[in-house]
């Protein structure tokens, strides 16, 4: 297997993902929230790069069973139903609903990898399930959402732990080797995530409790996959 890690979407040429399985990682918090929502019964999640696109798509899908979700600068977008805190996405709130989501970093990263053979999302909460899905693929590209177009430690550490779950020596680019090394010295833990720039930004806005979910390893045994512009569980 060839494994590549890119620490921000801007590092990646969208055309270079052709023929690869792309894994988008945004631990704090979009891909954690995506896994949480699908595990709690959401029918599908439609990621959009802009809030304007989100509003238009939600209106076209029908607002009676569609929720608008997302944030800018860690704060819920005004007029949206939900923000980006995984704890908000309970079965009572999202069960049976379609979600349209737009976040500062995570959904923007998803928008850049549309040419891939497959696109899935990963966080610590579904790490094992994603690793199991990837083992048969000859080329895996992990795209970290990062923070503001730059390196994000939370995503890089998660990427490294994902590679370690896949096991063994592999053909890796420099980003993958760096992520592998980081995972060797940094465990998935609340204090580790809270100390990152992303964790601090979320905490400043009153969402420190989100780290308790973001740091839980293998909380869910599902893999969100992008199909027809919507994220649904693999096998659904």
Helices and strands as residue ranges (DSSP letters): E 2-6, G 9-11, G 14-17, E 21-25, H 30-39, E 44-47, H 51-61, G 63-65, E 66-72, E 75-76, G 86-88, H 91-94, E 98-102, H 106-111, E 118-122, G 124-126, H 127-134, E 139-144, H 153-166, E 171-172, H 174-185, H 190-195, H 197-204, H 210-214, E 224-227, E 230-233
